[in-house]
Amino acid sequence: MAAKTQAISYDALRLRAEDHDWAPLVALLRRPWFRRKWVVQEVALAKEARLYVGGGVEIEWLDIARLAFGMESLGLDKPWRLKLENPRLDSDDEKLDPGKGSTVEFRPVYITFHLISSMYMVQIYRHHATLVDGVMTTKFFDCTDPRDHVFSLLGLGAGGPTIRPDYEASVSEVFRRFSISMVIEGNSLKLLSLAPDRALFQSPEVQRLEDLPTWVPDLRLMRADVMASFTVRPQGFFAGGNGKPVLSVSGDERLLHCQGLLLDSPRRFATPLVEMLLEDIPEFRNSWETTGDPSPERRERRFIRWLRSAYQTAFGHDRACDLESEAVDSFSRTMSCGTDFLRNRLSPEQIATIWNFIQWKLGPDANKDEATERDSTIKLNYATTTRDSLLLLTLGAKFCVTESGRFGQVPLNSKLGDRICVLTGGEVPFVVRPTGSGTYTLIGECYIDGIMDGEALQEASARGMPLETIILE
C-alpha cells in the first residue's frame, strides 16, 4: 500500500494548476453547501443522491464522493492545498498584509475534499458507529447554530446513547448534556479526547465557552484530529487497560470523577510545529480554520526545524552518536504518535524507516532540491508516507520529555507542573493540571511512549499500588 501511495503521489505532484483548467471543479467545491453540517444527514439518509448545479449540470453524488475520498486517501489533493486559491500566499518572501482582507478569507478547496470524504464515511458506517464517531468525523463542518454540531447528527441512527434535541437549552447546556450522555451512559472516555477543545490556537474569532467544565468539549472548536480510534475500527491503544471506566458525575454535573493513576509530568518541551507556522505566517492567526502553507520551500525548512527541535529536546544534540536502540525506537514511535498515516500501529520496519528518514532530513544534505530528493532511496520508497505519518497527529501537539525520561506528544498548551495520568478503561493518557483544591482541569489527550498499552496500570498492580480518584472540573 505504501509503495502504491508513493507512486501515485509522484503523479499528483505533476498535476500543476497551469496544466489543466481546474476552474469548473474549484467553483463547484467552493460552494457553501458542502460545508453545511445538516447536509451530512441529507446525503447519508438519501436512497439516491444527485448534485444539481445551475445551468442544468447534474452529478451523481457517489461519483464525486468516491473521487474526493480517493484523492484524499492517496494524497492526490496535495496540488490543491491553497495553490489554486491564494497565489499571494505562495510567495516564499512576500510579506502579507492581513488588512487587505484577501489572504485567508475563505476555506481552501482541499478541505472540501475532506468534507465530502467525511460524508461518504458517514454513509458507509453510520449504522455501526456512535454519536461520538459522528461528531469526530464531521468536526470541520459549519453550523449557524452551534447546537447543531449535535442535533444535526441525531437522525443518522448511530448506536449507543443519544440525547433529545432541545433548542430552548443554551449551547453550553447542550454540550454538557451530550458529554454526560456519552461519558456516563455510554461508559466511555472516548469523548475526553475532544476536550477541552481541538483548536490549534486561540483566535480573536472564537473563544472557548467559559462556563463549560474542561472535560466537556467545546464542539465549535474541533480543528485537529484525535488519537482515540473510531468505534468502527479496532482500538489503537489501551493505556487504561482492557477494563471498563469507573465514572460518576457530581450532583451539579460539573465534576467528573474518574478512577486512574497520576504517574508523570512533562520536564521539557520542543517547539511545536504550529508555533513555527504562525511565526512564518502570522496572518493565519486571524483565520483559525486555515493552516496550510503553499510554499514548498518554507514548508520544508519548517519541517526540518521541527524535527531538529524535537531531536535536540530528546537527546541534547542533533547528531546521531552512540544512541541506544531502545531510545531510537521510542523517539521514532513518539514522533508519529505510534501510528502510520492510515492510523495503524507501527510495525518494526516502519519504526526503523522513520528513524532513517529523520536522520536523512537532519543530515548535511537536508536542503537538497526536489530533483535530488527524488533520487534518494528513502524518498523513492518511503518519504511521502513517512512524512504523512509524522504529521498526521502532531500538528495539534508538542514533543516533550517527561520527568521519568519518557518521550511524549502532549497538548499545545501543556506546561511545567502539569500531570500525566491514565484513566481506567481509557484508550489514551491525558494531561491534567492541578487546581490546588484537590481537583484537576483537563488539558487534553496525549501520547506517552511506553504506557500506551496498559503498562503503567500493570506495574502499579504488580507493586500493590492502589488506583486514585481523579476529579476533573
Secondary structure as UniProt FT lines:
FT   HELIX           2..13
FT   HELIX           17..19
FT   HELIX           23..29
FT   HELIX           32..35
FT   HELIX           38..45
FT   STRAND          50..53
FT   TURN            54..56
FT   STRAND          57..60
FT   HELIX           61..73
FT   TURN            74..77
FT   HELIX           78..80
FT   TURN            83..85
FT   HELIX           87..90
FT   HELIX           98..100
FT   HELIX           109..125
FT   TURN            126..128
FT   HELIX           131..137
FT   TURN            138..140
FT   TURN            146..147
FT   HELIX           148..151
FT   TURN            152..153
FT   HELIX           154..156
FT   TURN            167..168
FT   HELIX           171..180
FT   HELIX           181..185
FT   TURN            186..187
FT   HELIX           190..194
FT   TURN            204..205
FT   TURN            210..211
FT   TURN            214..215
FT   HELIX           219..221
FT   TURN            231..232
FT   TURN            239..240
FT   STRAND          247..249
FT   TURN            251..252
FT   STRAND          256..264
FT   STRAND          266..269
FT   HELIX           273..280
FT   HELIX           282..286
FT   TURN            288..289
FT   HELIX           296..315
FT   HELIX           325..335
FT   TURN            336..338
FT   TURN            341..342
FT   HELIX           348..362
FT   TURN            364..367
FT   HELIX           370..374
FT   HELIX           377..381
FT   HELIX           383..391
FT   TURN            392..396
FT   STRAND          397..402
FT   TURN            403..404
FT   STRAND          407..411
FT   TURN            412..413
FT   TURN            416..417
FT   STRAND          419..423
FT   TURN            424..425
FT   STRAND          430..434
FT   STRAND          440..445
FT   STRAND          447..448
FT   TURN            449..450
FT   TURN            452..453
FT   HELIX           455..462
FT   TURN            463..464
FT   STRAND          468..472
//
